Amino acid sequence: MSSDAIETQGLTRTFGGTCALDHLDLRVPAGTVFGFLGPNGAGKTTTLRLLLGLLEPTAGSARVLGLDVATHAAEVRARCGALLEHHGLYERLSAEDNLEFAGRAWRIAGPARRARARELLEGLGLWERRRERVSGWSRGMKQRLAVARALVHRPALVFLDEPTAGLDPAAAAAFRDEIAGLAAREGTTVFLTTHNLAEAERICAAVAVIRAGRLAAVGTPDELRARGRAPRVRLAGRGFGEAVLAQVRAVPGVARAGADASGLWAELREGVDPAPVVSAAVGAGAEVSAVGNDGATLEDAYLSLMEAGR
């Protein structure tokens, strides 16, 4: 049996003369949190709908949990959970009643249904407010409850489409932690579509970047960071004027250098030792109090990939 929760080969979808997804080849290992990154309109939601069998592909194929989506769409959906663009909660009901309704829809027996509702509500920090009507809740709390509903039948794979969109930074950070914790406890594969790079960098074991319907890159966050800008050395201190910058820029292996509010930085070519940069700065009169690495971020890699597409 394949260790991949998702596998696509040449998966393509067109709408009239527009190609929304262009020959996507992708593998998502089981038991991971996998980020699917891209700007709005890149093809993320189209991909998700194809994987759930809500759209038919124009070409190519997709297997989800070992099942061909083209011939087993209903079974795929029965084994997956999903939070799409809208939470779909019954806002006149309490949190407890929303999960009771979902559990009955999945034909979970009474004692198991109630135990599962408590497990999820406690795990997402909602148990103490389980009897409140959902209509009075914040967007972040509703999103957490929607995730609980998506997990009520213990799916092997859950799809989350932009789950933190519209949340304030504190709520989004808490939500990310809860998703990561739930994935670890449940052993569930999470397929997370987002354009929030901090979100992906924090909780995803692997990420794919899609651009204009085409796969631009796939790998761990570290692997994608390595594709971003060159590594930098950063010097803290004072006296980083133009004379110092000129000396640093003259050091062999320094591609670029500059100064900002945090100090002086120098972008190095592969394998270059940062020590001569420090020596050049000190020799030119700078006072250096600290030296550190300023490696590329996932945002650097992402922006580089988007720029390459233009």
ABEGO torsion letter per residue (X at the ends): XBABABBBBGBBBBBEABBABBGBBBBBBBGBBBBBBEBBGAGAAAAAAAAAGABBBABEBBBBGGBBAAAAAAAAAAABBBBBABAGBBAABBAAAAAAAAAAAAGBBAAAAAAAAAAAAAAAGAAAAAABBAAABBAAAAAAAAAAAAAAAGBABBBBBGAABGBBAAAAAAAAAAAAAAAAAAGBBBBBBBABAAAAAAABABBBBBBGGBBABBEBAAAAAAABBBBBBBBBEBGBBAAAAAAAAABBGBABBBBBAAEBBBBBBBGBBAAAAAAAAAAAGBBBABBBBBBBBAAAAAAAAAAAAX
